[in-house]
Amino acid sequence: MPGYLEFEFDLPGALLANLTHLFDSMSSAALLPKNLIDIPDAQGVYQLHLRGSLVYIGKTDAEAGLRKRLERHARTIQHRCNLDPNEVSFKAVRVFVFTAMDLEFQLIKHYSAISPVPWNNSGFGSNDPGRRRDHSKVKPNGFDEQYPVDINREIDLCLSSPISAADALAALKKTLPYTFRFETKDDRSRKPHPDLVTTQVNLPAAPYTTRRFLENLTYQLPTGWQATALPSRVLLYKENEDYEFGTIIARS
């Protein structure tokens, strides 16, 4: 028709093309807390690299912004067997306007066509699945199977003795970069089990490892307690239980 045309701009395609070009042209930084201080807690997309190879792609909104998400990942990669945190780096891009497209999915699709992105859909970055999943099978070739928590790593913790088992365990939980769960008064309570509150323990001199700490503490608890290491977390419960995918640290 003379004097008339129709034009539809491919905004999602243009956004994806610009982002991939930006990612490919920028340099990465080590995934260390000191490198995350100036990153805003804003919406955006990011990549993680292991020894220079892309292993993970993520997206955040403004509430769970870039800095918080990267700080969480920086903690997750600490104290893992077969994984040197100094070999993990990141690239992050703040995106001021999100379209309806799923940026994370499109970026994964784009880069997966070039080379696998192994940490996506591997369990990396997942929340604690809870008590009901402690016997679940570990995902084959998943993040936790390849890089289980290292309970033999020295931890930065110094406590005076005697101390209640509950206070000692709370301090350990705060220190560890992976999930540590211990039994509470009941299923609805966050208060420690009465045994942990009333038992005073004497701990050896620092430094500790998680294994040494829990061995010493568990042996001083009333009969029936068990400390267990699973690939992604450590447990301390009043039980006598064998875990197919776990290792018993100590029993009282």
Buried (B, 14 or more C-beta within 10 A) or exposed (E): EEEEEEEEEEEBEEBBEEBBEEBEEEEBBBBBEEBBEEBEBBBBBBBBBBEEEBBBBBBBEEEEBBBBBBBEBBBBBBBBEEBEBEEBBBBBBBBEEBEEEEBBEBBBEBBBEEEEBBBBEBBBBBEEEEEEEBEEEBBEEBBBBBBBBBBEBEBEBEBEEEBBBBBBBBBBBEBBBBBBBBBBEEEEEEEBBEBBEEBEBEBEEEEBBBBBBBBBBBEBBBEEBBBBBBBBBBBBBBEEEEBEBBBBBBBB
